[in-house]
């Protein structure tokens, strides 16, 4: 699906990328495992929506793909791209090589008759290679729309999507994760503030305008708390410059990286400090550098520096690992080298910046399910709960994002509850200025599905706070989240929770929500009222 967004349709910018049928057809056609990838009906429907049916349209697309053929970043996927284009040609009734051959001859004739064509096409090719869509890290693109995310949210499977896109998917009564195909245990969406920070920083660095959607629950100030650190390069995954000409070649970078890695093992702290800081900046700069650092055996020395007595060395090391971890292969390498216990230790004894980036690193590593288990077993949840309770705004957000992802694992829910997570979550609900109500409600909705979580969340004090929140000035989305928690308590915890809520005056809130809330809030409110009637607690 990402390939379609990067290589196909560069000559035409579509405006209907929210089309869910289009997104799913693209997933199917590009899948090697899905038996429907050659289904003629799907291919014809996709060709129609992508406007690749006529001879002229297919010629233009073939020409666009030819321009990308010499780009090594695209070349490895060229076979898949050409296979899909071939399917479009067959559905249109053209022979396999007709259009490619004809377009090639046309290119040769134009080059001979007009020397300026070569220069013009070269400029077009360079412009295409440097285009923002191509250079944007894939992790910043919504899997549904293939557009850079402005409001990324995490679903129950741990996948991240643009809020508007995944909400439309859910509102269409889909109950599976579009990317993984897994059934969603719940429909709660948790803001991925860590990723949002990275996207904003990347766009600012590369001067790419990003239309930011207003969130009723988002503070007006920057999501990145710049007052937390002296360095302006914190929280820096995947920042890179759009202009490839400004970057040294891989061989030049490797000749720079290897001596720096060797200096990490120096007995002089100032040499270590300078080397790890430079590696931090290099790992920020480009995906190629992240791969080169890992291939040059740089991960283990960075992990060893997490135990350094020097606070800046420790901060640079953990932030370098954070940057490296955006690469999925590096995630596994970092874990295999035994980094998780050392990162957790930084959460205990690091400075402010180290703790925040350690939390962000654990979140990044926890995208792999096996790492959720490892982090939980390594006692990584208690220091994250402590950061959630006592950290800076940025630290709280990093901790909340990591804890949400970790709590997708059932055993980690129990660990989070035992670590005392409910109290700081309640504090987040009561602090409108902090702007973390969405995160708190999302985590609570995960925890309430666990028996131990229901017991803790179902305490009278919390039920009262939940009802007060529903009666207060929260946004409709916030109140919907609170109703979802109450519904989970009522469905799986028995009548006592609903009786307590009634005593605190929830009935009027539910009636109002059933009439004036969001569509999902209305459904939840009506279901709660039905439960209350079944329990004979209201007429």
C-alpha positions, 0 to 999 in steps of 0.5 A: 500500500505504501508503494502505491503512494510513493511510486504510482500516481505521481502525476495526479494528486487525488482528492478522495484518499479517504475512500476506504474501498480504495484503500482496501483494494490497494492492500489486496492488490499489493499483497502476495498472500491474499488470493484476491490480488488478481481478482479482475473486479478489484483490479478494474475498480482500482484502475477506475479510481486511480484513472489508469484505464485508457492508453494515454493514462497508462502511457503517462504512468509507465513514463512516470515509473520509468523515471524512478527506475534508476532510484535505488530506493525504488528499484528494489520494489520495481518488480511489484510495481510493474506487476500491478501496472501489468494487471491494469494493462491487462484489464484495459486490453493491452499487451504486456509490453506494448505501452512500455516499449512504445513509451521507451521508443518515444523517449529515445526519439525525443532525446535524439530530436531535441537535446533539451529533452534529456535535461528537462527529464533529468530535472523532472526526475530529480524533482520527483526524487526530492518530492516530499512524499518520497522523503517522508518516513513511512512511519509518518504516513497513515496506512489508510490514506498514505498521507502524512498524519496530523493527528495520529492515534493508536488503536487496540492492536498498537497500530497508528492511523490518522484519527479521521481516517480510522474513525471513518473506518470504525464508523463503517462498522469495521471491527478489525485493524485495517493493517494487521487484520486483527479483531480490535478488542476495543474501539478506543483511540489513544493519541500518539503524541510521541509520533506527533512530536516527531512529525511536527519537528520533521515538517518544521526542519524540512519546511513542509507545511502541515495543516494541523487539525484543532483538537478540543483537548490539545493545548495551544502551545507546542507539544514539545516542551522546549523548556525541559532541555537545553539541547534543541535536538531532543526527541528527534527520530527521523528528522532529515533534510529533503535535499539529498544533495546536502547529505554525504554518500553512504561510504562517506558517512560510514567512514565518519561513523566507524571512528565515532563508534570506536571512540564510544569505548574510550577511557576519556569521558570527554571523547565519549561525550563528543562521539555519542553526541555526534552519533545522536545527530547522525542517527537523527539525520537519515534512515541510511545513517540508522542502518549504517550505525547498526551495521557498524556494531554501534548498538552494543556500545551505546547500550553500555553507555546507558550505565555511564556516570556522566548524565549527558553521555547517558542522555545522548546514548538513550536518545541515539537508541531512540532514533535507531529504534524507528527502524524495525530491524534495529528494534529487534537488534536493540532488544537482542543486545539486552538493552531493555533493562538498561533503558529501564534503569535510565528511567530510574536514575537519568536526568529529565531528558534521559527519562523522557527519551527512555520512555519514548524508546520503550514505546518504540520498542513495544511496537513489537509484541514480544517486547511488550512482554519483555518490558513488563517482565523487566519491571519497566512499568513502575518507573513509567507510572512514576514518570506519568505521576511526577514527570514534566508535561512531555514526560507524562505524555511519553509515559502515557503513550508507552503505558497504553501500548504496553497495556495491550498485553493482559499481564501488563494491565495487572502490572500497571494497576499494581504499580498504582497507575489509576491515581495519576490517571485520575489526576490527568482527568481532573487537570484540564490545562494539561490536555491529556484527558484522551490519553487517560480515558484510553488507558482506563478503558484498557484497564477496566477490561481486566478484573483487577482493573475493574476492582480498582477503577470501580472504587466509589471515589473513582466512580464519583469522579467519572460521573462528575467528569461526564457532567462537567465541561468536557468535550463530547469525545471525552464524555463518550470515553467516560461513558465507554468506561462506565459501560464496561463496568456495568457489563462486566462488573455487575450492578453495583457500579451502575447503582453507585453512578446513579447515586452520584447523578449519572442518569441525567447525564446519560439521558442528555448524552443519548440525545445530544452526544456523538453517534457512538456516545448516544449508543453507549448511553442508551445501552447503559440506560438499558442495563440500568432498567434490566437491573431495575435501578431506573423505571 
